[in-house]
Amino acid sequence: MKTIERILWKLVLIQFIFLLLAQFLLLYTPFAPYVVKVVQYEGVTKNSMTKAVETFDRP
């Protein structure tokens, strides 16, 4: 049981290191816009203006 526990602790440590590395890459490097899909969903990468249609509710 001790060997399994030791292996699990090593896996947890390795997973935590990879988590910190991924967070660092996404938050503090210019590599993030190429990886994160949220930028594409928000439409920030496009330099075009879209025509907006405004509607007013008149009683």
N, C-alpha and C positions, 0 to 999 in steps of 0.2 A: 504494500500500500504506500510506503514511503517513496518508492521509485515513481509511481504514478503521480503522486502529489508533487514531487520535484519536477517532473516533466510538465505538469499543468502550470506550475509557477513560472517555468521558463517560457512556455507559450504565452502566458498572460503578459510577461515582461516584453517579449518580442512584439506582441500585438500593440502594446502601449507605445513602444518606440515607433512603430510604423504609423500609429495614429498621430503622434506628435510631428513626425516628418511630413505627413500629408497635410496637416493643418498649417505647418510652416510654409509649405509650397503654395498652398492656396491663398494664404493671407499676406505673405510678405515678399513675394517674388513677382516679376512681370510675366511669369508663366501662367498665371491664373486665368486670364481671359481666353486662353486657348483650350482650357480644360473645363471650365465651369460653363454649363449650358444655360444658366439663369440669365446671363448677359444676352444670349440670343433670344430667349423668351421675352425679355423686356424690350427688345428692339433697339438697344443702345448702339449696336454695331452699325446700324444703317444711318446714312447721312441724308435721308430724304424726309420731307415733310408730307404728312398726309392731310387731305382735306377733311375738315371736321364739319359735321352737320349739326347745327344747334336747333333745338326745338323749345318753344316756350309754351307753358300751360296758361292759356288765357281763359278766365271764367266768363 
